[in-house]
Amino acid sequence: MEIKQHIPNFLTSLNVLCGTLAIFFALNASIDLSLWLIFAGALFDFSDGFAARALKAYSEMGKELDSLADLISFGAAPAAIWSTIIKYQLTGSYDTDFFTLSLPQQVLTLLPFKMVAFAALRLAKFNIDTRQTESFLGLTTTATGIFTAAFAYKFIETPDWFTWLSPTFILIMIGFFCAMLISEVPMFSLKFKNMKWAENKERFVLLFLAIVFIALLGVGGIAAVILYYILVSTAKWILGIK
């Protein structure tokens, strides 16, 4: 096998590494490092598919490796971030030992990890669903991970904006994202196969909005773009618009 055939899997493996380190740092009170590792993982997630298409280096191993990487980087790592944020809200500190919490606090701190199970279900469903070739049914794990990282970035950057945020609200939001992961809502792929306007109109609009929201809100604006992506896709599904 030529070396170029290994390049996509190498990039996917870097995604795995980013996700694993993101979990480590999130659980050790370094959310800032964790979220940047999720962003890096997303970059490798987009680039491995691009490399596979450009080099014509598709493989069944690459497909399975990609799913495992996404589960770690965009399922487990976001769950770890939410868990740490909830612990901070309950105790006022990122460094509080989990085992010093009361039982109800421990339960609240662990509940975000249900995201991992729903992410696994979403990825398994995607791998065997022949309907999901040019578009997706349900929210992708990548979009879920990017939303979490962007939201957490804004939370750390401007905590005064989030006085309304509570563990209950976070868990409701997590429940919403879990439902979207396994839903039947059609959502267009975020990956560009080429740069033609006709085939990528929705992606270009989303990219333009991302630039606008990032200019207004900084990195946190990415979370707003993901919400727009979800709401527009859901509205089109409800109204029967293709």
WOCOR-V976985 format. One record per residue. N is the residue number from 1. RES is the residue in one small letter. SS is DSSP state (H for helix, E for strand, - for the rest). NEAR is the number of other C-alpha atoms within 12 Angstrom. Layout:
BEGIN
n	res	ss	near
N	RES	SS	NEAR
N	RES	SS	NEAR
END
This chain:
BEGIN
n	res	ss	near
1	m	-	8
2	e	-	9
3	i	-	11
4	k	H	19
5	q	H	22
6	h	H	22
7	i	H	28
8	p	H	34
9	n	H	35
10	f	H	27
11	l	H	31
12	t	H	39
13	s	H	31
14	l	H	32
15	n	H	39
16	v	H	36
17	l	H	28
18	c	H	36
19	g	H	45
20	t	H	33
21	l	H	31
22	a	H	39
23	i	H	37
24	f	H	29
25	f	H	27
26	a	H	38
27	l	H	35
28	n	-	26
29	a	-	29
30	s	-	27
31	i	H	39
32	d	H	31
33	l	H	28
34	s	H	41
35	l	H	45
36	w	H	33
37	l	H	39
38	i	H	52
39	f	H	35
40	a	H	31
41	g	H	42
42	a	H	43
43	l	H	28
44	f	H	33
45	d	H	46
46	f	H	29
47	s	H	28
48	d	H	38
49	g	H	32
50	f	H	24
51	a	H	26
52	a	H	29
53	r	H	21
54	a	H	17
55	l	H	20
56	k	-	17
57	a	-	25
58	y	-	24
59	s	-	21
60	e	H	14
61	m	H	18
62	g	H	27
63	k	H	26
64	e	H	21
65	l	H	28
66	d	H	40
67	s	H	34
68	l	H	34
69	a	H	40
70	d	H	46
71	l	H	43
72	i	H	43
73	s	H	53
74	f	H	53
75	g	H	48
76	a	H	42
77	a	H	53
78	p	H	53
79	a	H	50
80	a	H	43
81	i	H	54
82	w	H	48
83	s	H	39
84	t	H	43
85	i	H	45
86	i	H	40
87	k	H	38
88	y	H	33
89	q	H	28
90	l	H	27
91	t	H	21
92	g	-	12
93	s	-	18
94	y	-	27
95	d	-	23
96	t	-	24
97	d	-	19
98	f	H	27
99	f	H	15
100	t	H	14
101	l	-	21
102	s	-	16
103	l	H	12
104	p	H	16
105	q	H	25
106	q	H	23
107	v	H	21
108	l	H	30
109	t	H	36
110	l	H	29
111	l	H	30
112	p	-	39
113	f	-	32
114	k	H	30
115	m	H	41
116	v	H	33
117	a	H	25
118	f	H	33
119	a	H	43
120	a	H	29
121	l	H	30
122	r	H	37
123	l	H	35
124	a	H	23
125	k	H	25
126	f	H	29
127	n	H	23
128	i	H	15
129	d	-	18
130	t	-	12
131	r	-	16
132	q	-	23
133	t	-	16
134	e	-	18
135	s	E	26
136	f	E	33
137	l	E	32
138	g	-	39
139	l	-	43
140	t	-	47
141	t	H	51
142	t	H	44
143	a	H	44
144	t	H	47
145	g	H	50
146	i	H	42
147	f	H	41
148	t	H	48
149	a	H	46
150	a	H	39
151	f	H	39
152	a	H	42
153	y	H	34
154	k	H	27
155	f	H	33
156	i	H	25
157	e	H	18
158	t	-	16
159	p	H	17
160	d	H	11
161	w	H	14
162	f	H	20
163	t	-	12
164	w	-	13
165	l	-	23
166	s	-	20
167	p	H	31
168	t	H	21
169	f	H	20
170	i	H	30
171	l	H	27
172	i	H	19
173	m	H	25
174	i	H	33
175	g	H	24
176	f	H	23
177	f	H	37
178	c	H	34
179	a	H	27
180	m	H	33
181	l	H	40
182	i	-	29
183	s	-	26
184	e	-	24
185	v	-	30
186	p	E	32
187	m	E	36
188	f	E	32
189	s	-	29
190	l	-	31
191	k	-	31
192	f	-	26
193	k	-	21
194	n	-	16
195	m	-	12
196	k	-	12
197	w	H	13
198	a	H	13
199	e	H	17
200	n	H	21
201	k	H	18
202	e	H	25
203	r	H	26
204	f	H	22
205	v	H	19
206	l	H	30
207	l	H	23
208	f	H	17
209	l	H	24
210	a	H	27
211	i	H	20
212	v	H	19
213	f	H	23
214	i	H	21
215	a	H	14
216	l	H	15
217	l	H	24
218	g	H	22
219	v	H	31
220	g	H	32
221	g	H	32
222	i	H	36
223	a	H	30
224	a	H	30
225	v	H	34
226	i	H	34
227	l	H	30
228	y	H	24
229	y	H	34
230	i	H	33
231	l	H	20
232	v	H	24
233	s	H	31
234	t	H	25
235	a	H	17
236	k	H	17
237	w	H	20
238	i	H	14
239	l	H	11
240	g	-	12
241	i	-	13
242	k	-	16
END
